[in-house]
Amino acid sequence: MREKKKYRILTFRTTTDAMTMEKACRQNGIPGRMIPVPREISASCGLAWRIDAEDFPLYEEKIRELYVEYENSIELML
């Protein structure tokens, strides 16, 4: 079993918002990946963006500047 790691999870109201975030992050060099929403939380569209918790503060302003609306921002061990 792999060791759990702390991540920041961004959830979205719609699949379109989730896909827009993925594309914008890739174009702007923001690390992370699209994942199914973890069981511990819920979101309308079922998709979430996962970024290392240590990286989030470094990219938080850049993510805001993308103007992609996300529903929640939650820190979890995954």
JOCORUR-V50636 format. One record per residue. N is the residue number from 0. OMEGA is omega in whole degrees, -180 to 180 (none if undefined). BURIAL is I if it has 9 or more other ideal C-beta (glycine too) atoms within 8 Angstrom, else O. Layout:
# JOCORUR-V50636
N&OMEGA&BURIAL / N&OMEGA&BURIAL
This chain:
# JOCORUR-V50636
0&-179&O / 1&180&O / 2&179&O / 3&-178&O / 4&-180&O / 5&179&I / 6&169&I / 7&-177&I / 8&176&I / 9&180&I / 10&-173&I / 11&177&I / 12&-176&O / 13&176&O / 14&178&I / 15&178&O / 16&-180&I / 17&-179&I / 18&176&I / 19&178&I / 20&-179&I / 21&-179&I / 22&-179&O / 23&179&I / 24&179&I / 25&-179&O / 26&-176&O / 27&176&O / 28&179&O / 29&-177&I / 30&177&O / 31&179&I / 32&177&O / 33&180&I / 34&169&I / 35&180&O / 36&179&I / 37&-179&I / 38&-177&O / 39&-179&O / 40&176&I / 41&177&O / 42&-175&I / 43&-173&O / 44&179&I / 45&179&O / 46&179&I / 47&174&I / 48&-179&I / 49&177&I / 50&178&I / 51&-178&I / 52&180&I / 53&-179&O / 54&-173&I / 55&180&I / 56&-180&O / 57&-175&O / 58&-174&I / 59&-180&O / 60&179&O / 61&178&I / 62&178&I / 63&-179&O / 64&178&O / 65&-179&I / 66&174&O / 67&-177&I / 68&172&O / 69&-173&I / 70&-178&I / 71&174&I / 72&-172&O / 73&175&O / 74&-178&O / 75&170&I / 76&179&O / 77&none&O
